[in-house]
Amino acid sequence: MISNASEIHEELERILETKWLRESQQLSALLRHIVQETLEGRAEGLKEYSLGLEVFHRSPDYDPRNDAIVRVQASLLRKRLAAYYENEGRRSALRITLPRGGYVPQFEAAAPAAVVDIPEPAPPVAQPPDGRRRWRLYLYGLLSGLAVAAAIGAWFHTRPRVTASECPALWSAFLQSNASTVVSFGVPLFFSGSGGLFVRDTQVNKVADDSRRIEQIGVLLNRTFRPQEDVYTGVGDAIGTHYVARWLEQRGVQAAVANSNYIGPSDFAGKNLVVVSSARFQTLLQHMGLPDRIPFSAEGFGGGYTLSDAMPGELYEYRPRGTDTGVNLSYAVVTLWPGSSPAHRILYLSGVETWSTQGAAEFAVNPERQRDLQRRLDADPVDGPRGRKSPYFQVLLQVEGKNNRVRSAEYVTHRYLPEGDGNRAGTR
């Protein structure tokens, strides 16, 4: 057990500055709190209820049975600590861990690597070669070589080969042989009250938004509602994330799935990023200042997309609507931005509703839709009405569905986004 508090504080600050913690205020606050309380002799007070009040700012009527915020964050913190010590923290002289089943951290000295003295082998005894022995050695070497070759051949045969797509303009950066991609799904903001009651207001997508309607519901029900992260995600967002991750892996590309609430620029540095998120769900992309020529507007019923530079035959607004046959028409946008380096990209698949977000994902992995989009992009002049041609663009889609199920996703129009390092993720 480590007894030097200054060493523990130094290790704590090192962890908080790494990519595993620095972009999560909640996890950082939780780790700092439990370490400080333990060092000051108050470890017995580290209970789920007290952590809910002191770290996550729950009200006194907070019920851990109905609000799992502490358990969820503690589980994630354990994983982040383990990842840290498997990577840059593997040489740390001490380790801060959070054992399962409790909230009291442990401080342990790292075990030094064992040094094993291997005696030098005795010099081989020379034996006079004879014909039979030479043939045995030759046969053994031949069989060993064949076995190794067979194993290598089997590995290459079973390993997915990186393949191309029907739309290189959209997917080429993702389908490089050494590419690694994070596929992230959006998570909406819910508010929780006691008794297992959750409220979602589509007009409130971040804590700073006007939440008076939720407060009015709380007055009527005599409950206090608090912001609650990571309760649910949209079904279409989840299905779309699955489609994209599976499509990439079938083409030999490593794809990791992540919650957009828990990732920051350092998590996809040197990687490609795909975000499958309904337009109302707040994601890290909304804090990057990336260019947007087909913006989403939440005003009015349902929200929609706008075109300030509508061309002949195009509308200025594209909003969801129903039809007499019970079929719903909605809209989605496929956006390709520069990533953290010239070799990487950010792909954003987003719809007005969660099912139209799924439609954007289906469009992006559909070979026929890819071919059609590539033909349209190839046909554009260098400097035309859709903007100066560049590797980055937005595509507006019309998504048809019935009973919130996608039936088709069709191209409507597209716009080019400006090039330049100033538009690269992480440069602002």
C-alpha positions in Angstrom: 0.0 0.0 0.0 1.3 3.5 -0.9 1.3 5.9 2.1 2.9 8.9 0.5 0.0 11.3 -0.3 2.1 13.6 -2.5 3.0 10.6 -4.8 -0.7 9.8 -5.0 -1.6 13.4 -5.9 1.1 13.4 -8.6 -0.2 10.2 -10.1 -3.8 11.6 -9.9 -2.8 14.7 -11.8 -0.9 12.7 -14.5 -4.0 10.6 -15.1 -6.3 13.6 -15.3 -4.1 15.1 -18.0 -4.2 12.1 -20.2 -6.7 11.5 -23.1 -8.5 8.9 -20.9 -9.8 11.5 -18.5 -9.2 15.1 -19.5 -12.2 15.4 -21.8 -14.7 13.9 -19.4 -15.6 16.4 -16.6 -17.7 13.9 -14.8 -15.1 11.1 -14.7 -12.4 13.5 -13.7 -14.6 14.9 -10.9 -15.4 11.4 -9.7 -11.8 10.3 -9.6 -10.5 13.4 -7.9 -13.3 13.3 -5.3 -12.8 9.6 -4.2 -9.0 10.0 -4.1 -9.2 13.1 -2.0 -11.8 11.7 0.4 -9.8 8.6 0.9 -6.5 10.4 1.5 -8.3 12.6 4.1 -9.7 9.6 6.0 -13.3 9.8 4.8 -13.4 6.6 2.7 -16.3 5.2 4.7 -18.5 8.0 3.3 -17.9 7.0 -0.3 -21.3 5.5 -0.9 -23.5 5.6 -4.0 -26.0 8.0 -2.6 -23.4 10.5 -1.3 -21.5 10.4 -4.6 -24.8 11.2 -6.4 -25.2 14.3 -4.3 -21.7 15.5 -4.0 -20.2 14.7 -7.4 -23.2 14.4 -9.8 -25.3 17.2 -8.1 -28.4 15.1 -7.6 -31.2 16.4 -5.3 -31.7 15.1 -1.8 -34.6 12.9 -3.0 -32.2 11.1 -5.4 -32.9 7.3 -5.4 -29.9 5.2 -6.6 -32.3 2.4 -7.5 -33.9 4.5 -10.2 -30.9 6.6 -11.2 -27.8 4.6 -12.1 -25.5 7.6 -12.8 -23.0 6.7 -10.1 -22.8 3.0 -11.1 -22.5 3.8 -14.8 -19.7 6.4 -14.3 -17.8 4.2 -11.8 -17.8 1.3 -14.3 -16.6 3.6 -17.0 -13.9 5.0 -14.7 -12.6 1.5 -14.0 -12.2 0.9 -17.7 -10.5 4.2 -18.3 -8.0 3.5 -15.5 -7.3 0.1 -16.8 -6.7 1.5 -20.3 -4.4 4.1 -18.9 -2.2 1.6 -17.1 -2.1 -0.6 -20.2 -0.7 2.3 -22.2 1.2 5.4 -21.1 0.8 4.5 -17.4 2.3 1.1 -17.7 5.7 2.3 -16.2 4.1 4.2 -13.3 5.6 3.5 -9.9 2.1 3.3 -8.3 -1.4 2.6 -9.5 -4.7 4.0 -8.6 -7.5 1.5 -9.1 -11.2 1.3 -8.3 -12.1 -2.3 -7.3 -15.5 -3.6 -8.4 -18.4 -3.5 -5.9 -17.3 -0.2 -4.2 -16.2 3.3 -4.6 -13.0 3.4 -2.5 -9.9 3.6 -4.6 -6.8 1.6 -3.9 -3.2 2.9 -4.2 -0.7 0.1 -5.0 3.0 0.0 -5.8 3.6 -1.3 -9.3 5.4 -4.6 -9.1 8.9 -4.4 -10.7 9.4 -6.6 -13.7 11.2 -9.8 -12.8 14.7 -10.2 -14.1 15.6 -13.8 -14.9 19.2 -14.8 -15.4 19.4 -17.2 -18.3 22.6 -19.2 -18.4 24.6 -19.2 -21.5 24.0 -22.4 -23.5 26.9 -24.9 -23.6 28.7 -25.0 -26.9 27.3 -27.6 -29.2 29.2 -30.8 -29.6 30.3 -31.3 -33.1 29.1 -34.5 -34.7 30.5 -35.8 -37.9 27.7 -35.6 -40.5 26.6 -38.7 -42.2 24.4 -39.1 -45.2 21.3 -40.3 -43.2 21.6 -37.4 -40.7 21.9 -34.8 -43.5 18.8 -36.2 -45.2 16.9 -36.1 -41.9 17.8 -32.5 -41.3 16.9 -31.5 -44.8 13.5 -33.2 -44.6 12.8 -31.6 -41.2 13.7 -28.2 -42.6 11.5 -28.7 -45.6 8.5 -29.8 -43.6 8.9 -26.9 -41.1 9.1 -24.4 -44.0 5.9 -25.9 -45.6 4.1 -25.7 -42.2 5.0 -22.0 -41.7 4.0 -21.2 -45.3 0.7 -23.0 -44.8 0.0 -21.1 -41.6 0.8 -17.7 -43.2 -1.3 -18.6 -46.2 -4.2 -19.6 -44.0 -3.9 -16.3 -42.0 -4.0 -14.2 -45.2 -6.9 -16.3 -46.4 -9.1 -15.7 -43.3 -8.0 -12.1 -42.7 -10.4 -9.7 -44.4 -8.8 -7.9 -47.3 -9.2 -4.2 -47.5 -11.5 -3.6 -50.5 -12.7 -0.5 -52.3 -16.1 1.1 -52.4 -18.3 2.3 -55.2 -17.8 5.9 -54.0 -14.1 6.7 -53.5 -14.9 10.3 -52.9 -16.8 9.3 -49.7 -14.9 6.3 -48.5 -11.4 6.2 -49.8 -9.8 7.6 -46.7 -11.6 5.0 -44.5 -10.5 2.1 -46.7 -6.8 2.4 -46.4 -4.9 -0.7 -45.4 -3.6 0.9 -42.2 -6.8 2.9 -41.4 -8.4 2.7 -38.0 -11.9 4.1 -37.5 -14.1 5.1 -34.5 -17.9 4.8 -35.2 -19.8 6.9 -32.7 -23.5 7.1 -31.9 -25.3 10.1 -30.6 -27.0 10.2 -27.2 -29.9 12.6 -26.4 -30.4 14.6 -23.2 -33.0 13.1 -20.8 -34.2 14.4 -17.5 -34.8 12.0 -14.6 -37.1 12.2 -11.6 -37.5 9.8 -8.8 -39.5 6.6 -9.2 -37.9 5.7 -12.6 -39.5 8.5 -14.5 -37.6 10.0 -17.5 -38.6 13.0 -19.6 -37.3 13.9 -23.0 -38.0 17.4 -24.5 -36.8 17.5 -28.1 -36.3 21.3 -27.8 -33.8 20.8 -24.9 -30.6 19.2 -26.2 -28.0 20.6 -23.8 -28.2 21.7 -20.2 -28.0 25.4 -21.2 -31.3 25.2 -23.2 -34.5 26.6 -21.9 -36.0 23.8 -19.7 -39.1 25.6 -18.4 -41.4 23.0 -19.9 -39.7 20.3 -18.0 -39.8 22.3 -14.8 -43.6 22.8 -15.4 -44.0 19.0 -15.6 -42.0 18.7 -12.4 -44.4 21.1 -10.7 -47.5 19.1 -11.9 -46.0 15.8 -10.8 -44.3 17.2 -7.6 -40.9 15.9 -8.7 -37.5 17.4 -9.4 -36.0 16.5 -12.7 -32.3 16.5 -13.2 -30.2 16.1 -16.4 -29.4 12.5 -17.0 -26.8 11.3 -19.5 -26.6 8.0 -21.3 -30.1 6.7 -20.6 -31.2 5.9 -24.2 -30.2 6.4 -27.8 -32.4 6.4 -30.8 -33.1 3.0 -32.4 -32.2 4.4 -35.8 -28.9 5.7 -34.5 -28.0 2.3 -33.0 -29.0 0.4 -36.2 -27.1 2.9 -38.4 -24.0 2.6 -36.2 -24.2 -1.2 -36.6 -24.6 -1.0 -40.4 -21.5 1.3 -40.8 -19.3 -0.7 -38.4 -20.2 -4.0 -40.0 -19.7 -2.5 -43.5 -16.2 -1.3 -42.6 -15.2 -4.6 -40.9 -16.4 -6.6 -43.9 -13.9 -4.6 -45.9 -11.0 -5.3 -43.6 -11.1 -2.0 -41.7 -10.8 -2.0 -37.9 -13.8 -0.2 -36.4 -14.4 0.6 -32.8 -17.8 1.7 -31.6 -18.1 4.6 -29.0 -20.6 6.8 -27.3 -20.2 10.4 -28.6 -20.6 11.8 -25.1 -17.4 10.1 -24.0 -15.0 10.9 -26.8 -12.9 14.0 -27.7 -10.4 14.9 -30.3 -7.6 12.9 -28.7 -9.7 9.7 -29.0 -9.7 9.9 -32.8 -6.3 11.6 -33.3 -4.7 9.6 -36.1 -8.0 7.9 -36.9 -11.0 8.3 -39.0 -14.3 9.2 -37.3 -17.9 8.3 -38.3 -20.7 9.9 -36.2 -24.2 8.4 -36.6 -26.4 10.9 -34.7 -29.8 12.5 -35.2 -29.6 16.2 -35.7 -31.0 17.1 -32.3 -28.5 15.0 -30.4 -25.7 17.1 -29.2 -22.3 15.7 -30.1 -18.7 16.8 -29.9 -18.9 18.0 -33.6 -21.0 21.0 -32.6 -18.1 22.3 -30.6 -15.5 22.1 -33.4 -16.7 24.9 -35.6 -16.7 22.8 -38.8 -18.2 24.3 -41.9 -21.9 23.6 -42.7 -23.7 24.6 -45.9 -26.9 22.5 -45.2 -27.5 23.4 -41.6 -30.2 21.9 -39.4 -32.8 24.3 -38.0 -34.7 23.2 -34.9 -37.3 26.0 -35.3 -40.9 25.1 -36.0 -42.5 21.7 -35.6 -40.0 18.8 -36.2 -37.1 21.0 -37.5 -35.5 20.5 -40.8 -32.6 21.6 -43.1 -32.2 24.9 -44.9 -30.5 26.0 -48.1 -29.6 29.7 -48.1 -28.3 29.4 -51.7 -31.1 27.3 -53.2 -30.6 26.6 -56.9 -33.5 26.4 -59.5 -35.7 23.4 -58.6 -34.5 23.3 -55.0 -36.3 24.5 -51.8 -35.1 26.8 -49.1 -36.4 24.5 -46.4 -36.7 20.8 -46.2 -38.9 19.7 -43.4 -40.6 16.3 -42.6 -44.1 15.8 -43.8 -46.7 13.0 -44.0 -48.7 11.8 -47.0 -52.3 10.6 -47.5 -51.0 7.0 -47.8 -49.4 7.0 -44.3 -45.9 7.3 -45.7 -43.7 9.8 -44.0 -41.0 11.9 -45.8 -38.1 13.1 -43.8 -34.6 14.4 -44.6 -31.0 13.6 -43.7 -27.5 14.9 -44.5 -24.3 13.1 -45.2 -21.3 15.3 -44.4 -17.6 14.6 -45.1 -15.2 16.9 -43.2 -11.3 16.8 -42.9 -10.1 14.9 -39.9 -7.2 15.5 -37.5 -4.6 15.0 -40.3 -4.6 15.3 -44.1 -5.0 11.5 -44.4 -8.1 11.2 -42.1 -11.8 12.2 -42.4 -14.9 12.8 -40.3 -18.1 11.4 -41.7 -21.4 12.7 -40.2 -24.6 10.8 -40.9 -27.5 12.7 -39.5 -31.3 12.9 -39.9 -34.1 15.0 -38.5 -35.4 11.9 -36.7 -33.7 8.8 -35.5 -35.2 6.7 -38.3 -34.1 9.1 -41.0 -30.6 9.0 -39.5 -30.7 5.2 -40.1 -31.7 6.1 -43.7 -28.5 8.2 -44.1 -26.4 5.2 -42.9 -28.2 2.9 -45.3 -27.5 5.3 -48.1 -23.8 5.6 -47.3 -23.2 1.8 -47.4 -25.5 1.0 -50.4 -23.4 0.2 -53.5 -26.0 1.6 -56.0 -26.4 4.9 -54.0 -22.6 5.1 -53.8 -22.2 4.8 -57.6 -24.9 7.4 -58.3 -23.3 9.9 -55.8 -19.8 9.3 -57.4 -21.2 10.0 -60.9 -22.8 13.3 -59.6 -19.5 14.4 -58.0 -17.5 13.5 -61.0 -19.8 15.5 -63.3 -19.3 18.8 -61.3 -17.1 21.5 -62.8 -14.1 22.8 -60.8 -16.0 25.9 -59.8 -19.7 25.6 -60.2 -23.0 26.6 -58.5 -22.5 24.0 -55.7 -19.3 25.6 -54.7 -15.6 25.1 -55.6 -14.9 21.4 -55.9 -13.1 20.0 -52.9 -12.7 16.6 -51.1 -15.3 17.7 -48.5 -19.0 18.0 -49.2 -22.5 17.6 -47.8 -25.3 15.6 -49.4 -29.0 16.2 -48.7 -31.2 13.1 -48.7 -34.9 12.5 -48.7 -35.8 9.5 -46.6 -39.1 7.7 -47.0 -40.5 5.7 -44.2 -43.6 4.1 -42.7 -44.2 3.6 -39.0 -40.7 4.9 -38.4 -39.2 2.3 -40.6 -36.9 3.2 -43.5 -38.2 2.4 -47.0 -35.7 4.3 -49.1 -33.2 7.1 -49.0 -32.8 9.2 -52.2 -30.3 11.9 -53.3 -31.7 15.5 -53.3 -28.7 17.8 -53.8 -25.2 18.5 -52.5 -22.8 21.3 -51.7 -19.0 21.4 -51.5 -17.2 22.6 -48.3 -14.0 24.7 -48.3 -10.6 23.2 -48.1 -7.8 24.4 -45.9 -6.2 23.5 -42.5 -8.5 26.0 -40.8 -11.4 23.6 -41.3 -9.5 20.6 -40.0 -10.8 19.0 -36.8 -8.8 20.1 -33.8 -7.3 23.2 -35.4 -9.7 25.6 -33.9 
